[in-house]
Amino acid sequence: MTEIPYSGIREIFSECNRLERNGEDIVHLEIGRPDFDTPSPIKQAAKSAIDEGHVHYTSNYGIQPLRDRISAKFETDSGISYDPEDEIIVTAGASEAVFVSIMSMVDPGTEVLIPDPCWTYAPTVRAAGGTPVRYPLDPESGFQPNIEVLDSLINDDTSLLILNSPHNPTGSVIDDDHLRAVRDLVVENDLIAVSDEIYEKIIYGGAKHRSLASLDGMYERTITINGVSKAYSMTGWRVGYLGAPKALADEILRMRQYTTTCAPSISQYAALRALEGDLFEPLVEAFADRRALVCERIEDVPGMTAPTPEGAIYVYPTVPEPSTDGREFVWSLLHDTGVALVPGDVFGSNSSRVRIAYSNSLDRINTAFDRIEAWVENQ
């Protein structure tokens, strides 16, 4: 457990809770949690599930109607054909899907390629006995993977590559040229890929999401992970899912049997309703407005710059002048002004950036940046 650190995001969140208990007004831009209520039709589906007695264990794979719906979604949205009988696994959030995939695919002593920066894949890789190896995302290209460096990192010990698009924490969406280049490296080196697509529905402007498993040669070697938490504001319902060819899904299911057994039965019926319609669209429209405001306000902060995010709910700017260290800036800002961000070193090797989650209202975003600008002026 000395190799497994406490979550840096939760460290900030816990300090926010302490400050709020002491009466401080905290503007939360640190947590990747949509602040909207879950849409009413989804909540009603959960209430109906309770009334109808759907309150027991389900199959380790998940309830059949939800697996059927997920299979149809993969076919329609991504052009991937997963058999709902044994190639779809419903999990207790996408986090569990990531966990059981890594734990079942990584042998002790092998290396796993993870983006730099990225969400917290590294601790699970270490828990599985593997070694996380970071491949850089280039801010000059909008945080696309640096393919030359990625290629140079692959060796005989490399077993797995993790891709996340739309991306946390940068908001980047991998373009077709880089996606195909990643595919080529995975196929040429006989790797397994985990494609984390939890922000798939949260896309802006002309950006296009494409699933890695849809490319030639990738279906048989890719685990595709998604869920309902982000696009449908259902983080507390704990429903994620993965699709994988049977040979990989069989391995993952065995690991999954010894974790949570099944996602909450009531939540699975709520997720079924979520995936039956376009209930995510108003949420994405609101996020687009927030993104525009955050990017506009960043331009007014000296030294704070970032590529415009194409997806997800984050922007990943440099720290403002005269600061140079993201961790020092974040903690000082929190204690001095009550604005909560996350330092860049939580996500990777770059300590001069911070993550801003636009998971708060337009008014609160304006309040946060008013405080940031005033703080910078006083330095």
C-alpha positions as CSV (number, residue, x, y, z in Angstrom):
1,M,0.0,0.0,0.0
2,T,3.0,2.3,0.2
3,E,2.7,2.4,-3.7
4,I,-0.9,3.5,-3.5
5,P,-1.3,7.2,-2.7
6,Y,-4.4,8.9,-1.4
7,S,-6.3,10.6,-4.2
8,G,-5.1,14.2,-4.7
9,I,-8.5,15.2,-5.9
10,R,-10.1,13.9,-2.7
11,E,-7.4,15.6,-0.6
12,I,-8.6,19.0,-2.0
13,F,-12.3,18.0,-1.6
14,S,-11.8,17.0,2.0
15,E,-10.1,20.3,2.8
16,C,-13.0,22.1,1.1
17,N,-15.4,20.2,3.4
18,R,-13.4,21.3,6.5
19,L,-13.4,24.9,5.4
20,E,-17.1,24.9,4.7
21,R,-17.8,23.4,8.2
22,N,-15.9,26.4,9.5
23,G,-18.2,28.8,7.6
24,E,-16.0,29.5,4.5
25,D,-17.7,30.1,1.2
26,I,-16.0,27.6,-1.2
27,V,-16.5,27.8,-5.0
28,H,-16.1,24.2,-6.2
29,L,-14.2,23.9,-9.4
30,E,-12.2,20.8,-8.3
31,I,-14.6,17.9,-8.5
32,G,-15.6,16.2,-11.8
33,R,-19.2,16.0,-10.8
34,P,-22.1,17.6,-12.7
35,D,-24.0,19.8,-10.4
36,F,-27.4,19.2,-12.1
37,D,-30.1,17.0,-10.6
38,T,-30.6,13.6,-12.4
39,P,-33.3,14.1,-15.0
40,S,-36.8,13.3,-13.6
41,P,-37.6,10.4,-16.0
42,I,-34.5,8.6,-14.8
43,K,-35.5,9.1,-11.2
44,Q,-39.0,7.8,-11.9
45,A,-37.6,4.7,-13.5
46,A,-35.7,4.0,-10.2
47,K,-38.9,4.6,-8.2
48,S,-40.7,2.1,-10.4
49,A,-38.0,-0.4,-10.0
50,I,-38.4,-0.2,-6.2
51,D,-42.2,-0.6,-6.4
52,E,-41.8,-3.5,-8.8
53,G,-39.5,-5.3,-6.4
54,H,-36.2,-5.1,-8.4
55,V,-34.2,-5.0,-5.2
56,H,-32.1,-8.1,-5.3
57,Y,-28.7,-9.2,-6.7
58,T,-28.6,-9.3,-10.5
59,S,-26.4,-11.3,-12.8
60,N,-22.7,-10.4,-12.5
61,Y,-23.1,-9.2,-16.1
62,G,-26.0,-6.9,-15.2
63,I,-29.7,-7.0,-16.0
64,Q,-30.4,-8.3,-19.5
65,P,-32.5,-5.3,-20.7
66,L,-29.7,-2.9,-19.8
67,R,-27.1,-5.1,-21.5
68,D,-29.3,-5.2,-24.6
69,R,-29.6,-1.4,-24.6
70,I,-25.8,-1.0,-24.1
71,S,-25.1,-3.4,-27.0
72,A,-27.5,-1.4,-29.2
73,K,-25.9,1.9,-28.1
74,F,-22.4,0.6,-29.0
75,E,-23.7,-0.5,-32.4
76,T,-25.5,2.8,-33.2
77,D,-23.0,5.3,-31.7
78,S,-19.7,3.5,-32.3
79,G,-20.2,0.8,-34.9
80,I,-19.0,-1.9,-32.5
81,S,-21.0,-5.2,-32.2
82,Y,-20.8,-6.6,-28.7
83,D,-22.9,-9.6,-27.8
84,P,-25.2,-8.6,-24.9
85,E,-25.0,-12.1,-23.5
86,D,-21.4,-12.3,-22.6
87,E,-19.5,-9.3,-24.0
88,I,-21.2,-6.5,-22.0
89,I,-20.5,-6.2,-18.2
90,V,-22.4,-3.6,-16.1
91,T,-20.2,-2.3,-13.2
92,A,-20.5,-0.1,-10.1
93,G,-19.5,3.0,-12.0
94,A,-16.9,3.3,-14.7
95,S,-14.2,3.4,-12.0
96,E,-14.9,-0.3,-11.2
97,A,-14.8,-1.1,-14.9
98,V,-11.3,0.5,-15.1
99,F,-10.3,-1.4,-11.9
100,V,-11.4,-4.8,-12.9
101,S,-10.0,-4.4,-16.5
102,I,-6.6,-3.5,-15.3
103,M,-6.5,-6.1,-12.5
104,S,-7.5,-8.9,-14.9
105,M,-5.2,-7.8,-17.8
106,V,-2.0,-6.8,-16.1
107,D,0.6,-9.3,-15.0
108,P,3.1,-8.5,-12.3
109,G,6.2,-7.0,-13.8
110,T,4.6,-5.8,-17.0
111,E,4.4,-2.1,-18.1
112,V,1.2,-0.2,-18.8
113,L,1.2,2.9,-21.0
114,I,-0.9,5.7,-19.5
115,P,-1.4,9.3,-20.7
116,D,0.5,12.2,-19.1
117,P,-1.6,13.8,-17.8
118,C,-4.5,11.5,-16.9
119,W,-7.0,10.5,-14.3
120,T,-5.9,8.1,-11.6
121,Y,-5.0,4.9,-13.6
122,A,-1.5,4.6,-12.1
123,P,-2.5,3.4,-8.6
124,T,-4.6,0.5,-10.0
125,V,-1.7,-0.5,-12.3
126,R,0.6,-0.6,-9.2
127,A,-2.0,-2.6,-7.3
128,A,-2.0,-5.2,-10.1
129,G,1.8,-5.4,-9.8
130,G,2.5,-3.5,-13.0
131,T,4.5,-0.4,-13.7
132,P,2.8,2.7,-15.1
133,V,4.7,4.3,-17.9
134,R,3.5,7.8,-19.0
135,Y,3.3,8.8,-22.6
136,P,3.0,12.6,-23.1
137,L,0.1,14.6,-24.4
138,D,1.3,17.7,-26.2
139,P,-0.3,21.0,-25.3
140,E,0.9,22.5,-28.6
141,S,-1.3,20.1,-30.5
142,G,-4.3,20.4,-28.2
143,F,-3.1,17.6,-25.9
144,Q,-2.9,14.9,-28.7
145,P,-0.6,11.9,-27.9
146,N,3.1,12.4,-29.0
147,I,3.2,9.3,-31.2
148,E,7.0,9.3,-31.6
149,V,7.6,9.3,-27.8
150,L,4.8,6.7,-27.3
151,D,6.5,4.4,-29.9
152,S,9.9,4.8,-28.1
153,L,8.3,3.7,-24.8
154,I,7.1,0.3,-26.0
155,N,9.3,-2.7,-25.2
156,D,9.0,-6.4,-24.5
157,D,7.5,-5.7,-21.1
158,T,4.7,-3.5,-22.4
159,S,1.3,-5.3,-22.1
160,L,-1.4,-2.7,-22.1
161,L,-2.2,0.8,-23.3
162,I,-4.8,3.1,-21.8
163,L,-6.5,5.8,-23.9
164,N,-9.0,8.4,-22.5
165,S,-11.0,10.5,-24.9
166,P,-12.7,12.9,-24.4
167,H,-9.9,13.4,-21.9
168,N,-9.7,14.2,-18.2
169,P,-8.1,16.6,-17.2
170,T,-7.4,18.5,-20.5
171,G,-10.8,18.2,-22.3
172,S,-9.0,17.1,-25.5
173,V,-10.6,14.7,-28.0
174,I,-8.2,12.5,-29.9
175,D,-8.4,13.2,-33.7
176,D,-8.6,10.5,-36.4
177,D,-4.9,10.7,-37.4
178,H,-3.6,10.3,-33.8
179,L,-6.2,7.6,-33.1
180,R,-5.1,5.6,-36.1
181,A,-1.5,6.0,-35.1
182,V,-2.2,4.7,-31.7
183,R,-4.1,1.7,-33.3
184,D,-1.0,1.0,-35.5
185,L,1.3,0.8,-32.4
186,V,-1.1,-1.4,-30.5
187,V,-1.6,-3.9,-33.3
188,E,2.1,-3.9,-34.3
189,N,3.2,-4.6,-30.7
190,D,0.3,-7.0,-29.9
191,L,-0.9,-5.0,-27.0
192,I,-4.3,-4.9,-25.2
193,A,-6.0,-1.5,-25.1
194,V,-8.4,0.0,-22.5
195,S,-10.4,2.9,-24.0
196,D,-12.0,5.0,-21.3
197,E,-14.9,6.9,-23.1
198,I,-16.9,8.0,-20.1
199,Y,-17.2,11.6,-21.5
200,E,-18.2,10.4,-24.9
201,K,-21.5,12.4,-25.0
202,I,-19.9,15.7,-23.8
203,I,-18.5,17.1,-27.0
204,Y,-18.4,20.6,-28.3
205,G,-18.4,22.4,-31.7
206,G,-17.1,20.3,-34.6
207,A,-15.2,17.7,-32.5
208,K,-16.0,14.1,-33.2
209,H,-15.7,11.1,-30.9
210,R,-14.6,7.8,-32.4
211,S,-14.2,4.6,-30.4
212,L,-10.8,2.9,-30.6
213,A,-12.4,-0.6,-30.9
214,S,-14.2,0.5,-34.1
215,L,-10.9,0.7,-36.1
216,D,-9.6,-2.3,-38.1
217,G,-7.8,-4.8,-36.0
218,M,-8.9,-3.3,-32.6
219,Y,-12.1,-5.1,-31.7
220,E,-10.4,-8.3,-30.5
221,R,-7.9,-6.4,-28.4
222,T,-9.8,-3.5,-26.9
223,I,-11.9,-3.0,-23.7
224,T,-14.3,-0.1,-24.2
225,I,-15.4,1.6,-20.9
226,N,-18.3,4.0,-20.5
227,G,-21.1,4.8,-18.1
228,V,-24.0,7.1,-17.2
229,S,-22.4,9.2,-14.4
230,K,-21.2,12.3,-16.4
231,A,-23.6,12.8,-19.3
232,Y,-26.7,12.1,-17.3
233,S,-25.6,13.6,-13.9
234,M,-25.8,10.2,-12.2
235,T,-22.5,10.1,-10.4
236,G,-24.1,8.8,-7.2
237,W,-26.1,6.0,-8.9
238,R,-22.9,4.1,-9.6
239,V,-23.5,2.5,-13.0
240,G,-20.7,2.1,-15.6
241,Y,-20.2,-0.6,-18.2
242,L,-17.7,-2.1,-20.5
243,G,-17.7,-3.9,-23.8
244,A,-15.0,-6.4,-24.7
245,P,-14.7,-9.5,-26.9
246,K,-15.6,-12.7,-25.1
247,A,-12.0,-13.8,-24.6
248,L,-11.3,-10.7,-22.6
249,A,-14.7,-10.3,-21.0
250,D,-14.5,-13.8,-19.5
251,E,-11.3,-12.8,-17.7
252,I,-12.7,-9.5,-16.5
253,L,-15.9,-11.2,-15.2
254,R,-13.9,-13.5,-13.0
255,M,-12.2,-10.6,-11.4
256,R,-15.5,-8.7,-11.2
257,Q,-17.2,-11.6,-9.3
258,Y,-15.0,-10.8,-6.3
259,T,-15.5,-7.1,-6.2
260,T,-19.1,-5.7,-6.0
261,T,-20.9,-8.7,-7.5
262,C,-23.2,-6.4,-9.4
263,A,-24.1,-2.8,-9.9
264,P,-27.1,-1.7,-7.7
265,S,-30.2,-3.3,-9.2
266,I,-32.3,-0.1,-8.8
267,S,-29.6,2.0,-10.4
268,Q,-29.4,-0.4,-13.4
269,Y,-33.1,0.3,-14.2
270,A,-32.5,4.0,-13.9
271,A,-29.5,3.6,-16.3
272,L,-31.7,1.7,-18.7
273,R,-34.1,4.7,-18.9
274,A,-31.1,7.1,-19.3
275,L,-29.9,5.2,-22.4
276,E,-33.3,5.1,-24.0
277,G,-33.4,8.8,-24.9
278,D,-31.5,12.1,-25.4
279,L,-31.8,13.3,-21.8
280,F,-28.1,14.3,-21.8
281,E,-28.6,17.1,-24.4
282,P,-29.7,19.9,-22.1
283,L,-26.8,19.1,-19.7
284,V,-24.3,19.3,-22.6
285,E,-25.7,22.6,-23.8
286,A,-25.2,24.0,-20.3
287,F,-21.7,22.7,-20.1
288,A,-21.0,24.4,-23.5
289,D,-22.0,27.8,-22.0
290,R,-19.8,27.2,-19.0
291,R,-16.9,26.2,-21.1
292,A,-17.2,29.4,-23.1
293,L,-17.3,31.5,-20.0
294,V,-14.3,29.7,-18.4
295,C,-12.2,30.1,-21.5
296,E,-13.1,33.8,-21.7
297,R,-12.2,34.4,-18.1
298,I,-8.9,32.6,-18.4
299,E,-7.8,35.0,-21.1
300,D,-8.0,37.8,-18.5
301,V,-5.7,36.2,-16.0
302,P,-2.0,37.0,-16.6
303,G,0.0,33.9,-17.5
304,M,-3.0,31.6,-17.5
305,T,-3.4,29.9,-20.9
306,A,-4.9,26.6,-22.2
307,P,-6.1,25.1,-25.4
308,T,-9.9,25.3,-25.7
309,P,-11.3,21.9,-24.6
310,E,-13.3,20.0,-27.2
311,G,-15.0,17.6,-24.8
312,A,-15.5,16.6,-21.1
313,I,-16.0,19.2,-18.4
314,Y,-12.4,20.4,-17.8
315,V,-9.8,22.9,-18.9
316,Y,-6.1,22.5,-18.0
317,P,-4.4,25.9,-17.9
318,T,-1.0,27.0,-16.8
319,V,-0.8,28.7,-13.4
320,P,-1.1,32.4,-13.5
321,E,1.8,34.8,-13.0
322,P,3.8,35.1,-10.8
323,S,3.1,31.5,-9.6
324,T,5.1,28.7,-11.1
325,D,4.0,25.7,-9.0
326,G,0.5,24.4,-9.4
327,R,0.3,22.8,-6.0
328,E,1.4,25.9,-4.2
329,F,-1.0,28.0,-6.2
330,V,-4.0,25.7,-5.6
331,W,-3.5,25.5,-1.9
332,S,-2.8,29.2,-1.5
333,L,-5.8,30.1,-3.6
334,L,-8.1,27.8,-1.7
335,H,-7.1,29.2,1.7
336,D,-6.9,32.8,0.7
337,T,-10.0,33.0,-1.6
338,G,-12.1,29.9,-1.2
339,V,-11.7,28.8,-4.8
340,A,-11.0,25.1,-5.2
341,L,-9.0,23.8,-8.2
342,V,-6.8,20.7,-8.5
343,P,-3.0,20.9,-9.0
344,G,-1.6,19.4,-12.2
345,D,0.8,17.0,-10.5
346,V,-2.2,15.0,-9.3
347,F,-2.6,14.0,-13.0
348,G,1.0,13.6,-14.1
349,S,4.4,15.1,-14.3
350,N,3.5,18.7,-15.1
351,S,3.4,20.8,-11.9
352,S,2.8,24.1,-13.7
353,R,-0.8,23.5,-14.6
354,V,-4.1,23.1,-12.8
355,R,-7.4,21.5,-13.6
356,I,-10.6,23.6,-13.6
357,A,-13.8,21.7,-13.7
358,Y,-16.7,23.8,-15.0
359,S,-19.1,21.7,-12.9
360,N,-20.7,24.8,-11.3
361,S,-23.1,27.5,-12.3
362,L,-22.2,30.5,-14.5
363,D,-22.6,32.8,-11.5
364,R,-20.2,30.7,-9.4
365,I,-17.7,30.5,-12.2
366,N,-17.7,34.3,-12.4
367,T,-17.3,34.6,-8.7
368,A,-14.3,32.2,-8.8
369,F,-12.5,34.1,-11.5
370,D,-13.3,37.5,-9.8
371,R,-11.5,36.0,-6.8
372,I,-8.6,34.6,-8.9
373,E,-8.0,37.9,-10.6
374,A,-8.0,39.8,-7.3
375,W,-5.6,37.3,-5.8
376,V,-3.2,37.6,-8.7
377,E,-3.3,41.4,-8.5
378,N,-2.3,41.2,-4.9
379,Q,0.8,39.0,-5.4
